[in-house]
Amino acid sequence: MDKLEELKPIFYPKTLAVIGASADERKFGGGFLRSLQEFGFKGKIYPVNPQGTEIFGLKMYPSARDIPEPVDLAHIMVPARVVPNVLEDCVAKGVKGAQIFTSGFTETGEEEGRRLEDELVRIARKGIRLIGPNCFGVYCPASGLTLLPGYDFPKESGPVAFLSQSGGYAAEFSREAKGLGIRFSKVISYGNACDLNEADFMEYLAQDPETKIITAYMEGPKAGRQFMRLVQEVSKTKPVIIWKAGLTKAGARAVSSHTGSLSGEEAAWDALFKQSGAIRVKSLEELIDTTVAFLHLPPTTGRRVAVCGGGGGISVAAADACEQVGLSVPSFAAEIREQLRQILPPAGTSIRNPVDFGAPILPPVIIEKMLEIAASVKNIDTIIATQALHYILSGKLSFLFDTSGSFVQDSVQAPVNIKRRFGKPVIMVLPIGSDEVEMIDAERGRREIQAIYLNEGIPVYPTLERAARAVANVIAYYEKEVEIQ
Amino acid sequence: MDKLEELKPIFYPKTLAVIGASADERKFGGGFLRSLQEFGFKGKIYPVNPQGTEIFGLKMYPSARDIPEPVDLAHIMVPARVVPNVLEDCVAKGVKGAQIFTSGFTETGEEEGRRLEDELVRIARKGIRLIGPNCFGVYCPASGLTLLPGYDFPKESGPVAFLSQSGGYAAEFSREAKGLGIRFSKVISYGNACDLNEADFMEYLAQDPETKIITAYMEGPKAGRQFMRLVQEVSKTKPVIIWKAGLTKAGARAVSSHTGSLSGEEAAWDALFKQSGAIRVKSLEELIDTTVAFLHLPPTTGRRVAVCGGGGGISVAAADACEQVGLSVPSFAAEIREQLRQILPPAGTSIRNPVDFGAPILPPVIIEKMLEIAASVKNIDTIIATQALHYILSGKLSFLFDTSGSFVQDSVQAPVNIKRRFGKPVIMVLPIGSDEVEMIDAERGRREIQAIYLNEGIPVYPTLERAARAVANVIAYYEKEVEIQ
């Protein structure tokens, strides 16, 4: 059966039973219902609870069996020992899918939990597909499904899917995405994966026309080989970014008590990653950074970078950071150096690439000219530029630089102009600088500028190390793709 | 000669000649003078410039020779070709030390620059010690010396010294330090190191009673072996944290055009680090993180950590992050798990260590009880706890949790109480969360809470990876110390 068709009732339910609904918003059963309503679920919600008659303006039903119309999806949040009964009701009702929020199954490491989970699998075979247990379920802006506590997640859809064995990370990424311009097709927190597992979801996302970039946080796979075969296939058309956690001893133990799975051996995963076209990342930070890079960087992004920044050792660290991830920082020819010498201050300036313009701040017209010279170099594919605008935004250095008028706007416009004129990718580094309370306005300004750049298709990172790593991940993917085809 | 005595006029000048002073604040010669005055230099300033008679209320002198009293230190910011003449004037005047801001010497890679720098060395032999050229010089709160543009650097002294071949990083660290409670004895930007070099400064800092923790950013050493011998010696009493940059090919090239030095081979540095007791770090971020850890963590900080946090995969990543840097996360005994089971929510909770309490937020009384149980475990040396208070500070989840009243204050008090009661080190992770503009108030709150923890001797980091790495650096130092002695 076509995966898109098969899982459609789960991702785009027209009717949703919330089993274990509660009038108390501080309980999961109430908080979830409120989150769904606030977020704007597009279908019809049927709260189910043997106690009560109405909740948040919705009629309550004692059991799924009593719901007067067909039900696509059930969200189950009753205590673990009650889940099998409730699930039997769903099967009797003909509910097509269920996401089981409840935990207390295999991940407890106890016999009772394992037995209960086996029972869920047995019931599921009668004709219902399960997500979880021990999961947050699905966030899908197009259908209005959201996670607890995602009432304020972005309402717009986007090209990114996140497949997460952790509910915490599913919520965290969805929330962090807001400020970074990342929008989702689907976020799936799938927990213990007793029925539908990572391979099912990967197959779905491969086919899903809404999804262009697939990201995943995995602990222990249920169908590892099948999953990696799918990854290998889908990687040819969609980048797949995977964070595999739990590869240390303590990590593996934590995996077992978190989602009741086996995390596997580091060596086996290394081999799988090498065979597939997947991009491997080592933290949520790198996963998000790499997603931002994929959203904006074209397949033509190349390893030969020009790095432009201001202030001392920054050029040395920049060169180190680039080379360590396999980017190259080619030395500029004498003729290019001469052009840079004409416009940059004579003192404390390096003009070989990295270009270090000595001061943290330069007039926008010089910045633009400098970027123009760098972008015009034939053997440069990609521009990475640092902008220490937080100095200006904080009102610091005001007696050192005439930063009045449109200084900040023009400084932000310069890289935008260069990207448009040369068609070469531009990546910006906007350092956070001091994180003292008094500098909060500088941080607000930095976030505003970040939003402008992202809107112009320019990825932004707080450090050069993070920028270089994310860019290198994108390049490695497109290189591998060429190799495979 | 005793280094403390020898360099006293440089670090604690009673009289300072600013050679190349300017009435234009936007020029280096004016900006530096303004910065010094605003910061509150404690000695007497003599601006020197053949043009002009007065500047910012100070009488101007045409040459150092014309200054009517003995001069301890000269700060030189005239064009490179004029520096030798000006330095001859200083020698004639009997000035004891000079920090040469001017660049355009060996780091240009050109014959003329090299020749000029050789001349400086020749002149210095007549009886003046030099810092630089191509440097920012000294920031020393006790004497009121500051870097350009450091008019707003912390005025209080502290136990940390920073020896930096980059002026940019010297300024950056000094500024970032503010919000992190790091205070300095001396920050030294020493650039090309044509006379006084890293070994001289290390010798000074070893003897300096104000300095308890030594940090360094190095590109190319002038006296590498001597420096490392000193490091080996001083490490026995003061931690020495070193970031050696320029170890990649592009990095080495950048070093040569930044401070005109040779950066050396990765392998040679590896060996030197192994032999010395120095703590090696790989970025400014890690250098600062490690400094914060050394400021607050006692020598008894041990590798066996309890990790407590909320929300899913966080426990797995936490375990991975700890093990990857050599910390261990011992599984709790059944009896401890039982105690935790009594107080934590049944659903989605891991109680083995890492303790994952399932939700990002728990009532403060539960948090404190949980930390108490963890801290009371005999084979646990150190506590690392994550607090997702940004959810509350942002006003998010307000319908899910009753966070009114003193919820936040009590949540912050809990780890403070545990640290006091058990005397075991506590490290907090306060994630930044979403960096969208609308969440800026959450960030302000996070910074306020960070300040409270730092004030209580509790190091704070935005990610668990960074926390684990910094803590591991501290532990490795004290372990090595024991080995050496």
Interface residues (C-beta under 8 A of the other chain):
Chain A: E25 R26 F28 G31 R34 T102 S103 G104 E107 N134 L148 P149 D152 S164 Q165 S166 G167 G168 Y169 A170 A171 E172 R175 E176 A177 K178 G179 L180 Y217 E219 A245 G246 L247 T248 K249 A250 G251 R253 A254 V255 S257 H258 S283 L284 E285 G310 G311 G312 G313 I314 S315 V316 A317 A318 A319 D320 C322 E323 Q324 S328 V329 S331 P346 A347 G348 T349 S350 I351 R352 P354 D356 G358 P360 K396 L397 F399 L400 F401 D402 G433 S434 D435 E436 V437 M439 I440 E443 R444 R447 E448 Q450 A451 T463 E465
Chain B: E25 R26 F28 G31 R34 T102 S103 G104 E107 N134 L148 P149 D152 S164 Q165 S166 G167 G168 Y169 A170 A171 E172 R175 E176 K178 G179 L180 Y217 E219 A245 G246 L247 T248 K249 A250 G251 R253 A254 V255 S257 H258 S283 L284 E285 G310 G311 G312 G313 I314 S315 V316 A317 A318 A319 D320 C322 E323 Q324 S328 V329 S331 P346 A347 G348 T349 S350 I351 R352 P354 D356 G358 P360 K396 L397 F399 L400 F401 D402 G433 S434 D435 E436 V437 M439 I440 E443 R444 R447 E448 Q450 A451 T463 E465
